Amino acid sequence: MPKAFFLVFMMLIILYKQKESGDKKVVKAKTVMHKAIISKIIPVPKVVDTILDITSDVVDGRHYTIQRTMQVGLYVFNSKNDTIFRDSSYISNAKFKDFNNDGYKDIWIVHSENVPGIRGLLLYNKAKKTYQEVIGFESFPAPMAIANTRYYYSYHRSGCADMNWTSDLFYIDNYKPVKIGTIEGYECADSDIKDGVYIYKKRGKKVTEIRRLSINVINNYKDYKWGFIQSYWYKNYRLFL
């Protein structure tokens, strides 16, 4: 084979190889781009939630809806279907209830917690014509109103299988609970504190002990310590004002 012909033949082979390699790179680039486009077009699957219940009511001439769901938690919607409140924790119950006896139904929220009686509260704000959360209300479990007053008391266990316990006297100001008194009961024979009922008045960070009783005082009431707590706050709440 003449030398000139051989050189031409080899040049043709080299050019063909380069073209084939370039074509593969183009195909690969197009494939990557296609995958990128697909990833942008296909929507991310949404989590399917389970609606547990829906409760609606008319408050102050406006329609409100409470929706409890399994995965997302609690929603409150106004008449325009705007979300005005959301709690992402699991809520075991929620309902319309006039908690502060002002004639407008509030929203009472029952949390599912290890501590019994944990509640959330949305008070109806007449001036703003919407609901507003009471911040820190969860710190006052099992709240009970003192009839015909603006005051409430709570109850929670404080250890030793509920033989140590606490009840706080409070009111709500500017959508926040304000603690003004505390009853602490000890009946566990602790080494650190003598069994008894300790009653304190509270003003901000200042705490003053105003009375100490024998723990046996709770045995004088039909409902035991709960009867004592109710009776004491009803008769003596004015001492803490």
C-alpha positions as CSV (number, residue, x, y, z in Angstrom):
1,M,0.0,0.0,0.0
2,P,1.5,3.4,-1.0
3,K,2.6,5.5,1.9
4,A,0.4,8.4,1.0
5,F,-2.8,6.3,0.8
6,F,-2.0,4.7,4.2
7,L,-1.7,8.1,5.8
8,V,-5.1,9.2,4.4
9,F,-6.7,6.0,5.6
10,M,-5.4,6.5,9.1
11,M,-6.6,10.1,9.2
12,L,-10.1,9.0,8.2
13,I,-10.2,6.4,11.1
14,I,-9.0,9.0,13.6
15,L,-11.7,11.5,12.5
16,Y,-14.4,8.8,12.7
17,K,-13.4,7.9,16.3
18,Q,-13.5,11.6,17.4
19,K,-17.0,12.1,15.9
20,E,-18.3,8.9,17.6
21,S,-16.9,10.1,20.9
22,G,-18.4,13.5,20.5
23,D,-21.8,12.0,19.6
24,K,-21.8,9.9,22.8
25,K,-21.0,13.0,24.9
26,V,-23.9,14.9,23.3
27,V,-26.3,12.0,24.0
28,K,-25.1,11.8,27.6
29,A,-25.5,15.5,28.1
30,K,-29.0,15.4,26.7
31,T,-29.9,12.5,28.9
32,V,-28.7,14.4,32.1
33,M,-30.6,17.5,31.0
34,H,-33.7,15.4,30.4
35,K,-33.4,13.9,33.8
36,A,-33.0,17.3,35.3
37,I,-36.1,18.6,33.5
38,I,-38.2,15.5,34.7
39,S,-37.1,16.1,38.3
40,K,-38.5,19.7,38.1
41,I,-41.7,18.7,36.4
42,I,-42.8,15.8,38.7
43,P,-44.3,17.2,41.9
44,V,-43.2,16.1,45.3
45,P,-45.9,13.7,46.7
46,K,-48.0,15.3,49.5
47,V,-48.6,13.6,52.8
48,V,-52.1,12.3,53.0
49,D,-53.6,13.5,56.3
50,T,-56.6,12.0,58.2
51,I,-59.3,14.3,59.3
52,L,-60.5,13.2,62.8
53,D,-63.4,15.7,63.2
54,I,-64.7,19.1,62.1
55,T,-66.6,21.4,64.5
56,S,-68.2,24.7,63.4
57,D,-69.9,27.5,65.2
58,V,-71.0,31.1,64.8
59,V,-69.4,33.5,67.2
60,D,-70.1,37.2,67.2
61,G,-71.9,36.8,63.8
62,R,-68.9,35.1,62.3
63,H,-68.4,31.5,61.2
64,Y,-65.4,29.6,62.7
65,T,-64.3,26.0,62.1
66,I,-62.1,23.7,64.2
67,Q,-60.5,20.8,62.3
68,R,-58.6,18.1,64.0
69,T,-56.3,15.8,62.0
70,M,-54.1,12.8,62.7
71,Q,-50.8,13.9,61.2
72,V,-50.8,17.7,61.1
73,G,-52.7,18.5,64.3
74,L,-55.3,21.3,64.8
75,Y,-56.5,24.0,62.5
76,V,-58.9,26.9,63.2
77,F,-60.4,28.6,60.1
78,N,-62.4,31.8,59.9
79,S,-65.4,32.4,57.5
80,K,-63.0,33.2,54.7
81,N,-61.3,29.8,55.2
82,D,-58.1,31.5,56.3
83,T,-56.0,29.6,58.9
84,I,-56.0,31.8,62.0
85,F,-54.4,29.2,64.3
86,R,-52.5,25.9,64.0
87,D,-51.1,23.5,66.6
88,S,-48.9,20.8,65.1
89,S,-49.1,18.5,68.2
90,Y,-51.6,15.7,68.5
91,I,-54.9,17.2,70.0
92,S,-57.2,14.7,71.6
93,N,-60.2,17.1,71.7
94,A,-61.2,20.7,70.8
95,K,-64.5,22.5,71.2
96,F,-66.2,25.9,71.5
97,K,-66.7,26.8,75.1
98,D,-67.1,30.2,76.9
99,F,-64.2,29.8,79.3
100,N,-64.1,33.3,80.7
101,N,-67.9,33.8,80.8
102,D,-67.9,37.0,78.7
103,G,-70.7,35.8,76.5
104,Y,-68.5,34.7,73.6
105,K,-67.5,31.1,72.9
106,D,-63.8,30.5,73.2
107,I,-61.8,27.5,71.9
108,W,-60.9,24.8,74.4
109,I,-58.1,22.5,73.4
110,V,-57.3,19.2,75.1
111,H,-53.7,18.1,74.7
112,S,-52.6,14.5,74.8
113,E,-49.7,14.6,77.3
114,N,-48.1,12.6,80.1
115,V,-49.3,15.1,82.6
116,P,-53.1,14.9,82.9
117,G,-55.2,18.0,82.4
118,I,-53.0,19.9,80.0
119,R,-55.1,22.4,78.1
120,G,-54.8,25.1,75.5
121,L,-57.1,28.1,75.2
122,L,-58.0,30.6,72.5
123,L,-60.0,33.5,73.8
124,Y,-62.3,35.4,71.5
125,N,-60.9,38.9,71.0
126,K,-64.0,41.1,70.5
127,A,-62.0,44.2,69.5
128,K,-60.0,42.4,66.8
129,K,-63.0,40.1,66.0
130,T,-60.9,36.9,66.0
131,Y,-59.4,34.4,68.3
132,Q,-56.2,34.9,70.3
133,E,-54.1,32.2,72.1
134,V,-53.5,32.5,75.8
135,I,-49.7,32.0,75.9
136,G,-48.5,29.7,78.7
137,F,-51.9,28.4,79.6
138,E,-50.5,24.8,79.4
139,S,-48.6,25.5,82.6
140,F,-51.9,25.5,84.6
141,P,-53.3,21.9,84.2
142,A,-56.9,21.1,84.9
143,P,-58.0,24.7,85.2
144,M,-61.2,25.4,87.1
145,A,-63.1,28.8,87.4
146,I,-64.0,30.3,90.7
147,A,-67.7,31.1,90.1
148,N,-68.6,34.8,89.5
149,T,-65.0,35.9,89.6
150,R,-62.1,36.4,87.1
151,Y,-60.0,33.9,89.0
152,Y,-59.1,30.3,88.3
153,Y,-57.1,27.5,90.0
154,S,-55.2,24.5,88.6
155,Y,-54.0,21.2,89.8
156,H,-51.1,19.0,88.9
157,R,-49.1,16.2,90.5
158,S,-45.6,17.0,91.7
159,G,-44.1,13.6,92.3
160,C,-44.3,10.5,94.6
161,A,-47.2,9.0,92.6
162,D,-49.3,12.1,93.1
163,M,-48.8,12.2,96.9
164,N,-47.0,15.5,96.3
165,W,-49.2,18.0,94.5
166,T,-49.6,21.6,93.5
167,S,-52.5,24.0,92.9
168,D,-52.0,27.5,91.5
169,L,-54.4,30.5,91.7
170,F,-54.3,32.7,88.7
171,Y,-56.1,35.1,86.4
172,I,-55.7,36.0,82.7
173,D,-54.4,39.4,81.7
174,N,-53.6,40.5,78.1
175,Y,-53.9,36.9,77.0
176,K,-51.3,35.6,79.5
177,P,-52.0,33.8,82.9
178,V,-50.8,35.6,86.0
179,K,-50.0,33.4,89.0
180,I,-50.9,35.0,92.4
181,G,-51.0,32.0,94.8
182,T,-50.0,28.4,95.3
183,I,-50.9,25.5,97.5
184,E,-48.3,22.7,97.8
185,G,-49.3,19.5,99.4
186,Y,-46.7,16.9,100.7
187,E,-47.8,13.5,102.0
188,C,-44.9,11.3,100.9
189,A,-42.7,11.4,104.0
190,D,-39.9,13.1,102.1
191,S,-36.7,13.7,103.9
192,D,-36.3,17.2,102.4
193,I,-39.6,18.6,103.5
194,K,-42.1,17.9,106.2
195,D,-45.5,16.5,105.3
196,G,-48.1,19.3,105.2
197,V,-49.9,21.9,103.2
198,Y,-47.9,25.0,102.4
199,I,-49.7,28.1,101.1
200,Y,-47.9,30.9,99.3
201,K,-48.8,34.4,98.0
202,K,-46.9,35.4,94.8
203,R,-46.2,38.8,93.3
204,G,-43.9,38.5,90.3
205,K,-40.7,36.8,91.6
206,K,-41.6,37.5,95.3
207,V,-43.0,34.5,97.1
208,T,-44.4,34.8,100.7
209,E,-45.5,31.9,102.8
210,I,-48.8,32.8,104.4
211,R,-50.0,29.6,106.1
212,R,-48.9,26.1,106.9
213,L,-51.4,23.3,107.7
214,S,-51.2,19.6,108.7
215,I,-51.6,17.3,105.7
216,N,-54.4,15.6,107.6
217,V,-56.7,18.6,106.9
218,I,-57.4,17.1,103.5
219,N,-59.1,14.1,105.2
220,N,-61.9,16.5,106.4
221,Y,-63.3,16.9,102.8
222,K,-65.5,14.6,100.8
223,D,-63.4,14.8,97.8
224,Y,-60.1,14.6,99.8
225,K,-57.4,17.0,98.5
226,W,-59.5,18.2,95.6
227,G,-62.3,19.1,97.9
228,F,-59.9,21.0,100.2
229,I,-58.3,22.9,97.2
230,Q,-61.7,24.0,95.9
231,S,-63.0,25.0,99.3
232,Y,-59.8,26.9,100.2
233,W,-59.6,28.9,96.9
234,Y,-63.4,29.8,96.9
235,K,-63.2,31.1,100.5
236,N,-59.8,32.7,100.5
237,Y,-58.9,33.9,97.0
238,R,-59.3,37.6,98.1
239,L,-56.3,37.2,100.4
240,F,-54.1,36.9,97.3
241,L,-55.4,40.0,95.4
